Each structure stands twice: as C-alpha cells, then as structure tokens.
C-alpha cells in the first residue's frame, strides 16, 4: 500500500463512480464533491486529523493500483473502509488490506480500537470484517439512503488490545 498521490485521481474517480463498487456503499458523488474528498485525502495525515488517511492498494508483482483503504479517527476509535475495483472483488485483497492497516495503526500510531459501518445487505464486506476479527455490535435502522431507499447500518468493532494480550 502506498499513500494517495495526485496521480491516483483516475483510480479514485473510478472507484467512486463505478456502480458495482458503490452500489452498497453510497450514491455517486458529484464531480465537485469527489474532487473535495480527493483533495482532503491528499493532505498529510496524523492521528488528530479531521480527514481520512487514504492508502492505495497495489499488486505486489506489478504495482498496479487495485483499490483504496484507509481510516479516519473519531474520538478514540478509527473508522476503517476500503473500495476495490470489480476485477479484484472476492480475492482476499480487502481482508489483507484491513489486516495490514490495523497492524500499522497499532504498531506505528498506537491505535487499538476500530470501527466499520456496512450497509445492510453488503454481505461480502461483512465477511471481510469478520475474517479480520471485527464483531457486529449494533444495527442502526434507516441510517442512510441509497438510490432513494432507506437502509440500516451494521456497526462493527474491533479492539486490537484484546487480540494482543499475552496468554
């Protein structure tokens, strides 16, 4: 994974506008909204930043960009997220990226508490979170709208400190 750079605009734009990618996440943002999100994620990130840390997932052998992953701090918990290009869905890249992100956040930033929000019905993302050690802690009905329909959010938590304690 590498930090997002201005050269990653096309990837970011594609991820946020491809129906297969965003169908169970959010409605497509306007070009202006998307550019603002992108520009915010280009800013240097630190634990007290008000914007997302955005890392580009790359294939090890070729360096080809296949998606993004990252986190945003809210109080003492990091919200995590990821988006992958459709050809890379279901191949373990989401799980691998979250594991690496959590390991980095814990070892380099001292962040041990994580959260993820998943739109109800996004079973693939829920499986990724469960494989990574996240647990479903709440279901918030009518949390947001996608395509004019209301959906619940499924709230997942992961506390790395519980997994890192000596036996």
DRENROSE-324580 format. One record per residue (C-alpha): residue number from 1; chain; x negated, y, z negated. Coordinates in steps of 0.001 Angstrom, whole numbers. Layout:
<nuses>
+-----+--------+---------+---------+---------+
! num ! chaine !       X !       Y !       Z !
+-----+--------+---------+---------+---------+
! NUM !      A !       X !       Y !       Z !
...
+-----+--------+---------+---------+---------+
</nuses>
This chain:
<nuses>
+-----+--------+---------+---------+---------+
! num ! chaine !       X !       Y !       Z !
+-----+--------+---------+---------+---------+
!   1 !      A !       0 !       0 !       0 !
!   2 !      A !   -1178 !    3491 !     789 !
!   3 !      A !     113 !    6943 !    -200 !
!   4 !      A !    2592 !    8543 !    2193 !
!   5 !      A !     945 !   10997 !    4622 !
!   6 !      A !    2327 !   13422 !    7226 !
!   7 !      A !    1535 !   10764 !    9837 !
!   8 !      A !    4169 !    8482 !    8278 !
!   9 !      A !    7078 !   10736 !    9289 !
!  10 !      A !    8311 !    8404 !   12068 !
!  11 !      A !    8379 !    5415 !    9681 !
!  12 !      A !   10192 !    7432 !    7003 !
!  13 !      A !   12686 !    8737 !    9553 !
!  14 !      A !   13339 !    5252 !   10954 !
!  15 !      A !   13823 !    3715 !    7512 !
!  16 !      A !   16339 !    6391 !    6510 !
!  17 !      A !   18377 !    6246 !    9716 !
!  18 !      A !   18460 !    2557 !   10726 !
!  19 !      A !   21912 !    1139 !    9912 !
!  20 !      A !   20519 !   -2294 !    8925 !
!  21 !      A !   18215 !    -634 !    6382 !
!  22 !      A !   20565 !    1877 !    4785 !
!  23 !      A !   23925 !      73 !    5090 !
!  24 !      A !   23961 !    -984 !    1431 !
!  25 !      A !   21907 !    1901 !      57 !
!  26 !      A !   23096 !    5336 !    1192 !
!  27 !      A !   24676 !    7243 !    4045 !
!  28 !      A !   22245 !    8582 !    6626 !
!  29 !      A !   20917 !   11964 !    5507 !
!  30 !      A !   20897 !   14958 !    7820 !
!  31 !      A !   17604 !   15771 !    9515 !
!  32 !      A !   17172 !   18735 !    7144 !
!  33 !      A !   17826 !   16597 !    4044 !
!  34 !      A !   15458 !   13923 !    5309 !
!  35 !      A !   12670 !   16402 !    6016 !
!  36 !      A !   13081 !   17836 !    2476 !
!  37 !      A !   12838 !   14321 !     965 !
!  38 !      A !    9776 !   13553 !    3048 !
!  39 !      A !    8027 !   16831 !    2197 !
!  40 !      A !    8727 !   16325 !   -1531 !
!  41 !      A !    7170 !   12854 !   -1411 !
!  42 !      A !    4012 !   14237 !     196 !
!  43 !      A !    3280 !   16294 !   -2931 !
!  44 !      A !     684 !   14925 !   -5358 !
!  45 !      A !    2410 !   12627 !   -7846 !
!  46 !      A !    1836 !   12369 !  -11583 !
!  47 !      A !    3817 !   10775 !  -14392 !
!  48 !      A !    5691 !   14018 !  -15170 !
!  49 !      A !    6508 !   14862 !  -11535 !
!  50 !      A !   10119 !   15533 !  -10576 !
!  51 !      A !    9778 !   13750 !   -7250 !
!  52 !      A !    9271 !   10187 !   -6068 !
!  53 !      A !    5892 !    8549 !   -5669 !
!  54 !      A !    6140 !    7080 !   -2177 !
!  55 !      A !    3762 !    4366 !   -1013 !
!  56 !      A !    3696 !    2847 !    2447 !
!  57 !      A !    3747 !    -953 !    2624 !
!  58 !      A !    1270 !   -2204 !    5205 !
!  59 !      A !     459 !   -5632 !    6587 !
!  60 !      A !   -2939 !   -6746 !    5268 !
!  61 !      A !   -4256 !   -8053 !    8568 !
!  62 !      A !   -3285 !   -5165 !   10874 !
!  63 !      A !   -2485 !   -2222 !    8583 !
!  64 !      A !     864 !   -1852 !   10351 !
!  65 !      A !    3410 !      94 !    8281 !
!  66 !      A !    6489 !   -2007 !    7472 !
!  67 !      A !    8275 !     -45 !    4747 !
!  68 !      A !    8010 !    2153 !    1693 !
!  69 !      A !    8157 !    1534 !   -2031 !
!  70 !      A !    7844 !    3833 !   -4986 !
!  71 !      A !    9075 !    5154 !   -8271 !
!  72 !      A !   10464 !    8238 !   -9935 !
!  73 !      A !   10286 !    8955 !  -13660 !
!  74 !      A !   13434 !    9669 !  -15650 !
!  75 !      A !   12675 !   10215 !  -19326 !
!  76 !      A !   10550 !    7200 !  -20321 !
!  77 !      A !   11714 !    4829 !  -17579 !
!  78 !      A !   10590 !    4603 !  -13940 !
!  79 !      A !   13266 !    4047 !  -11323 !
!  80 !      A !   11883 !    1871 !   -8545 !
!  81 !      A !   13004 !    1428 !   -4967 !
!  82 !      A !   11929 !     170 !   -1585 !
!  83 !      A !   13011 !     133 !    2053 !
!  84 !      A !   11763 !   -2320 !    4690 !
!  85 !      A !   12046 !   -2332 !    8463 !
!  86 !      A !   14514 !   -5073 !    9560 !
!  87 !      A !   11921 !   -7460 !   11095 !
!  88 !      A !   10342 !   -7754 !    7623 !
!  89 !      A !   13504 !   -8457 !    5611 !
!  90 !      A !   13590 !  -11773 !    3763 !
!  91 !      A !    9840 !  -12433 !    3909 !
!  92 !      A !    8901 !  -11563 !     323 !
!  93 !      A !    7484 !   -8100 !    1034 !
!  94 !      A !    9992 !   -6370 !   -1272 !
!  95 !      A !    9097 !   -8677 !   -4160 !
!  96 !      A !    5371 !   -8366 !   -3501 !
!  97 !      A !    5560 !   -4568 !   -3335 !
!  98 !      A !    7512 !   -4297 !   -6603 !
!  99 !      A !    5120 !   -6624 !   -8400 !
! 100 !      A !    2148 !   -4560 !   -7213 !
! 101 !      A !    3888 !   -1271 !   -8048 !
! 102 !      A !    4742 !   -2426 !  -11571 !
! 103 !      A !    1226 !   -3755 !  -12151 !
! 104 !      A !    -265 !    -420 !  -11016 !
! 105 !      A !    2211 !    1657 !  -13053 !
! 106 !      A !    1496 !    -350 !  -16187 !
! 107 !      A !   -2290 !    -572 !  -15859 !
! 108 !      A !   -3007 !    2884 !  -14390 !
! 109 !      A !    -166 !    5060 !  -15714 !
! 110 !      A !     907 !    3319 !  -18928 !
! 111 !      A !    4480 !    2980 !  -17641 !
! 112 !      A !    6115 !    -150 !  -19013 !
! 113 !      A !    9864 !     440 !  -18620 !
! 114 !      A !   11527 !     231 !  -15208 !
! 115 !      A !   14997 !     531 !  -13733 !
! 116 !      A !   16568 !    -164 !  -10355 !
! 117 !      A !   20026 !     723 !   -9066 !
! 118 !      A !   21587 !   -1579 !   -6495 !
! 119 !      A !   24842 !   -1061 !   -4662 !
! 120 !      A !   27295 !   -3865 !   -5364 !
! 121 !      A !   27150 !   -6379 !   -2544 !
! 122 !      A !   23431 !   -5869 !   -1837 !
! 123 !      A !   22664 !   -9445 !   -2840 !
! 124 !      A !   19239 !   -9547 !   -1166 !
! 125 !      A !   17972 !   -6615 !   -3233 !
! 126 !      A !   19389 !   -8141 !   -6401 !
! 127 !      A !   17471 !  -11366 !   -5673 !
! 128 !      A !   14250 !   -9364 !   -5178 !
! 129 !      A !   14731 !   -7665 !   -8539 !
! 130 !      A !   15495 !  -10930 !  -10321 !
! 131 !      A !   12383 !  -12581 !   -8809 !
! 132 !      A !   10362 !   -9644 !  -10131 !
! 133 !      A !   11735 !  -10098 !  -13657 !
! 134 !      A !   14479 !   -7458 !  -13708 !
! 135 !      A !   17685 !   -8208 !  -15614 !
! 136 !      A !   21167 !   -6884 !  -14846 !
! 137 !      A !   22165 !   -4648 !  -17772 !
! 138 !      A !   25232 !   -2767 !  -16515 !
! 139 !      A !   27746 !   -2362 !  -13733 !
! 140 !      A !   28942 !    1197 !  -13170 !
! 141 !      A !   32249 !    1188 !  -11252 !
! 142 !      A !   32865 !    3707 !   -8472 !
! 143 !      A !   29321 !    5078 !   -8861 !
! 144 !      A !   28962 !    6360 !   -5318 !
! 145 !      A !   30369 !    6379 !   -1823 !
! 146 !      A !   29015 !    4709 !    1301 !
! 147 !      A !   30775 !    5309 !    4566 !
! 148 !      A !   33774 !    6706 !    2710 !
! 149 !      A !   34202 !    3629 !     492 !
! 150 !      A !   33503 !    3625 !   -3276 !
! 151 !      A !   31014 !    1111 !   -4704 !
! 152 !      A !   29740 !     122 !   -8114 !
! 153 !      A !   26084 !     439 !   -9029 !
! 154 !      A !   24382 !   -2557 !  -10590 !
! 155 !      A !   21774 !   -1336 !  -13067 !
! 156 !      A !   18694 !   -3499 !  -13585 !
! 157 !      A !   15977 !   -3061 !  -16210 !
! 158 !      A !   12504 !   -4500 !  -16619 !
! 159 !      A !   10324 !   -3968 !  -19684 !
! 160 !      A !    6754 !   -4975 !  -18854 !
! 161 !      A !    5739 !   -4850 !  -22516 !
! 162 !      A !    7984 !   -7862 !  -23180 !
! 163 !      A !    6166 !   -9848 !  -20483 !
! 164 !      A !    2665 !   -8777 !  -21529 !
! 165 !      A !    2752 !   -9735 !  -25206 !
! 166 !      A !     335 !  -12439 !  -26365 !
! 167 !      A !    1951 !  -15777 !  -27210 !
+-----+--------+---------+---------+---------+
</nuses>
